[in-house]
Amino acid sequence: MSEVDDFLADILPRLRAAEIALHEGDAAPRAALWSHADPVTLFGAEVNRSGWAELGPAFAWVASRFTGCRSLEYEIVAAGASGDLAYLATIERITATARGEQVSYALRATTVFRREDGVWRAVHRHGDPFREPAPDA
């Protein structure tokens, strides 16, 4: 397998499990996926934070808004890996229960990973709402 294939085989199951847990109200798997060694940054759809001291509570806040993940799909737009750095650009389509109501939304998300002691850890995420392009665009 290539370096990118190895990265994707490792990170995709862990990322998916962490995001499903987050959308079921549990931030712990997402926190475990992330580096706790600064610098780490989040440019999120709802909040922007810098440094692990800010990210941990932000993840808990996001998780507190959700109580059930009905579906989560990734469309991989691009991915790369070289040495101890890698990235993943995706469209995430999520259906979950938020504040008692079912919601469906899509995010454009780019996540940067750093390998720490042989384990891929997220160090940056930028996510914002994704809108399907117009058919004639």
PABA-857011 format. One record per residue (C-alpha): x negated, z negated, y; residue number from 0. Coordinates in steps of 0.25 Angstrom, whole numbers, plus 2048, in hexadecimal, padded with zeros to 3 digits. Example, Ala and Ser with C-alpha at 12.3 -4.5 7.8 and 13.67 -1.06 7.14 Angstrom:
! residues 2
   xx   zz   yy  resi
  7CF  7E1  7EE     0
  7C9  7E3  7FC     1
! end
This chain:
! residues 137
   xx   zz   yy  resi
  800  800  800     0
  7FC  802  80E     1
  7F9  7F7  818     2
  807  7F9  81F     3
  80E  7F9  811     4
  807  7EC  80D     5
  80C  7E6  81B     6
  81A  7EB  819     7
  81B  7E6  80B     8
  817  7D8  80F     9
  81E  7D7  81C    10
  82C  7DE  81A    11
  831  7D4  810    12
  82C  7C8  818    13
  832  7CE  825    14
  83F  7D1  81F    15
  841  7C3  819    16
  83D  7BC  826    17
  847  7C5  82E    18
  852  7C2  824    19
  84F  7B3  825    20
  84F  7B4  834    21
  85C  7BA  834    22
  862  7AF  82B    23
  85D  7A4  834    24
  84F  7A1  82E    25
  843  7A4  837    26
  839  79E  82E    27
  836  7AB  826    28
  834  7B2  833    29
  82B  7A7  838    30
  823  7A8  82B    31
  821  7B7  82D    32
  81B  7B5  83B    33
  80D  7B1  83F    34
  80D  7A3  846    35
  7FF  7A7  84C    36
  800  7AC  85A    37
  801  7B6  860    38
  80F  7B9  85A    39
  81A  7C0  862    40
  829  7C3  861    41
  830  7CD  86A    42
  83E  7CB  863    43
  84B  7D1  865    44
  850  7C3  86A    45
  843  7BB  86E    46
  835  7BE  872    47
  82A  7B3  86E    48
  81B  7B2  86E    49
  813  7A8  865    50
  818  7A1  858    51
  81C  795  860    52
  827  79E  866    53
  82A  7A7  85A    54
  82D  79D  850    55
  839  797  858    56
  83D  7A5  85C    57
  83F  7A9  84D    58
  847  79C  84B    59
  850  79F  857    60
  852  7AE  851    61
  855  7A8  843    62
  85F  79E  849    63
  868  7A9  84E    64
  86A  7AF  840    65
  871  7AA  833    66
  871  7B6  82A    67
  86A  7C3  827    68
  873  7CE  821    69
  869  7D9  822    70
  85B  7DD  827    71
  855  7EA  826    72
  847  7F0  82B    73
  844  7FE  82F    74
  835  7FF  830    75
  831  808  83B    76
  822  806  83A    77
  818  7FC  834    78
  809  7FB  835    79
  7FE  7F2  82F    80
  7EF  7F1  832    81
  7E7  7E5  82E    82
  7EE  7D8  832    83
  7F8  7DF  83C    84
  805  7E6  838    85
  812  7EA  83F    86
  820  7ED  83B    87
  82A  7F5  844    88
  838  7F4  83E    89
  847  7F6  841    90
  84E  7E9  83C    91
  85D  7EA  839    92
  863  7DC  837    93
  871  7D7  834    94
  872  7C8  835    95
  87B  7BD  83A    96
  877  7B8  848    97
  87F  7AC  84E    98
  88A  7AE  844    99
  88C  7BD  846   100
  887  7C9  83E   101
  87D  7D1  846   102
  876  7DE  843   103
  86A  7E3  84B   104
  85D  7EB  84B   105
  850  7E8  850   106
  843  7F0  853   107
  838  7E7  84F   108
  829  7E8  84F   109
  821  7DD  848   110
  812  7DB  848   111
  80C  7D3  83D   112
  7FE  7CD  83B   113
  7F8  7C9  82D   114
  7F4  7BB  82D   115
  7ED  7B5  821   116
  7F2  7C1  819   117
  801  7C0  81D   118
  808  7C9  827   119
  80E  7C1  833   120
  817  7C6  83E   121
  810  7C4  84C   122
  819  7CD  855   123
  827  7D2  854   124
  82E  7DB  85E   125
  83D  7DD  85B   126
  848  7E3  864   127
  856  7E9  861   128
  856  7F7  85B   129
  860  801  85F   130
  862  80D  856   131
  85D  81A  85E   132
  868  823  862   133
  86A  82F  858   134
  866  839  863   135
  85A  831  868   136
! end
